[in-house]
């Protein structure tokens, strides 16, 4: 089979389309012929040598795919040959085939484009596990999303609105904020021109956001604590600032707030399966009905994977980027 590997860490040009050995199918695994693979910030970090795959996963990038089941393990009960699926992976999605535990896969509704479905698993699992399972966002509460124009951001806006919560976002351009507004965000903050702490307080009569989904980390830590409501939850899922986080713990105590940092890839198989099953029950009906749709910025071929990474790193994108074999 073919896969996009990284022979040595570097820039986007380090991505190399190569032939690799086929993967073995375990008793609870399915083999999927890949229709598309989602592109994520974690893939960039892996390409740079900063975020390797777990030891038991393929050592090339790719955390989510969509495609068609071509083989099933002896003990597989959830899927059959020919099923259209998307799947959450610990690595190895940039390939013409993947092998994944059946518990990490989901049927793609017939109403959903199979290539676009590659944009679902990672963003949905990240948002659902952080904002709803851990952050416990409730109807009527306010969610503040940093990076509202990102794949995570456009996913979080839609899910929160579908769950009857209010949404505020930060983004760096009027164009991105316009997309966020079209998805249902009610408070649109240009972080280049406005202070998000002041804006979220003004929008909530001084109360602040009940849940904050933070991809920036670093210097945002102290400001998030000022922006969060009493008993609020700050969910940190990335550190795109590249800076250390410093804040006054007493201020966090005064808010009786939680500052919670998580990753998805490093969780146990059982934890990831639990997240996927929760997604299936709560969110998949919204996908089947068309109420939720991923925002797709662009499709790139495997041969132009470097361009896809350039696009993501430029932060010019809005929504998700996918690679097509």
Helices and strands as residue ranges (DSSP letters): E 2-6, G 12-14, E 15-19, E 29-39, H 41-47, E 64-72, E 84-88, E 97-101, G 102-104, E 105-107, G 116-119, H 121-127, I 128-134, E 142-146, H 151-162, E 166-171, H 174-183, E 187-190, H 196-203, E 209-214, H 220-227, E 228-236, H 249-255, E 258-261, H 269-282, H 284-288, E 296-301, G 302-304, H 305-314, E 320-324
